[in-house]
Amino acid sequence: MAYDEVLERRSEMLKRRIGEMIAKENQYGLGKQEGLFLRRMIKEWHQTAHEMNAKPEV
């Protein structure tokens, strides 16, 4: 699997998990630890998106 594919897969997994956490937050609320975990996942998702967009074109 190429690095580009790994980044795309990671982005999709993070988006899916973030969506699940946001739905949970809207229904039941999140605990402190879950809230921190959600923010960390969002940061990772943004970093992954940045890496995908910063690829040098060949």
HELIX and SHEET records of a PDB file:
HELIX    1   1 TYR A    3  TYR A   28  1                                  26    
HELIX    2   2 LYS A   32  ASN A   53  1                                  22    
END                                                                             
